[in-house]
Amino acid sequence: MNIQEYFGRISYDKPHKDADLQTLTAIFQHHIQAIPFENLSMHCGEPIELDLQATYNKIVRKKRGGWCLEGNHLLFWALQELGYDICILGANSYEPAERAYTAAVNHILLKVVIQGNSYIVDASFGGAYQMWQPLMLISGKDQPQVPGIFRFTEDNGTWYFEKVKRKHYIPEKSETPYFTDAPGAGNIRKIYRFTLEPRHINDFQELNMYLQVSPDNILQKKSICSLQSTEGLIALVGWTLTEMKYNYTEDTDLVHITTLTDEEVEKTLKEKFNIVLENKLVP
């Protein structure tokens, strides 16, 4: 594994001698705009190994993306190589349909400490709830970014991560549940909760296996590929391509939705996500 090869993968060619916030932010933004959040391996009959070398080969050499256990693990390695004070944390994601957080930890994120300040870095949540910059770990403070206003709140050692929702203008007038919550769900979208207990990637081996075989999780039910762009995001969920432009008008995101054919799915993955699959995808 080679940090310069990783930089090539994310098209990053700026100085990186200082493990500071500015460098962290730049690397993070290049990462989320180059490496998709995707679970396509699951829908191509490919096993996903929770192994750093395997993840590196898949994302850096084969130009693929990955889910949180891959994307954030790769970023963890890269930032550690650059001398950042970093650790892995585990989170329970919020299920809007259940109106509850998952009982088990099902997501990983990163905590980076710079000059005594803690930041949360998560490059692999995907979709419209993906942060675009590291967020300071501070309770109750609104932190506006291009995708929207993010916020952490802390209660008795448990941290809650949420985003203020914006309106969606959808010219096609159809909706996809991956992006829009049920009407009346309020103005705040809960994303996940977590504690600051440091984890090791091997703590998630069981989760990695479970997500690949459990029929009732969203990753089994839908093939997902989403990538942040310079002004919003693009996502392919099943045969549905969603292109979102953030803050198209005040407090409103512009959303275009297209339904693709099987042939268009493969073409779209190549053209919009730079992904060429080795095996046949079953959306």
C-alpha positions, 0 to 999 in steps of 0.5 A: 500500500502506498500513500501516493497511489491513494492520493492519485486515486483521489486526485490530491496533489497538494502539500500534506506535510502538516497533519492540520485541519486544512490538509484533513479537510482537503483530503477528505473532500477529494476522497468523497468526490472520488470514492463512491459509497457503494454496496455493488459487490453484494449484488454482483456475487462478490464477497466483501472482506474486512481486510485493509489490503483487500479494501485498498486493492478494491478501492485504489487499484480497481477504482471501486467504492465501498461501504463504511467498513471499507471507505472509512477504514481506507481513510483511517489508514491514509490519515494514520500514515500522515501522522494524524491522531485518529481512532475508529468509533462505532455508531447505530444508524437511525431507521426512519421507518422504525423511528428508532436507532438500530439495536446493534452498532452498524456503522463506523466513523472516525475521530481525529484530534488536532491541537486538542480539538476533536473532529468527526470525520465520516466519508462513508455515509453516502447519499444526502446525509454525507458531511462535506467537511470534518465536523467539530465534536461539540454539543448543540452547535449548528455547523452549516455546510453545503449539504445543510446544517449538521449538529451533534448533541450529547447526552450522558456520554452518547452523541447524536448526529443529525441534519436540518432537512431542506425542501426538495424540488423534484420536477419529475414529481416522483420520490425515492425513499432513499432521499426523502423521509415520510411527510410530517417527520419534522425538520430534523433528520436523525442520522446516527448515535455513537459513543467515544469508545475507541474501536478496532476494525476487527470488532466489525468482522461479525457486522461485515458478515451479517450485512452480507447475509441478513435479508432485512437490511437496506444494503441487501434490499437495494443496490446503492452507489452514491457519490458527492459532486462539486455541487451536490450528489449523484446516486444510483439506487436499483434502477433509479438515478437521482441527481441532486443540486444543493441549495438550488434556491434558498433552503431547497435542493433540486432533485432530478430522478430518472429510471434506467434500463439494465443497459443504462445502469452499466453505462451510468456506472462507468460515466458518472461513477467511473466504475467498471464491474468485473461481475454482472450486477443484478440491480 
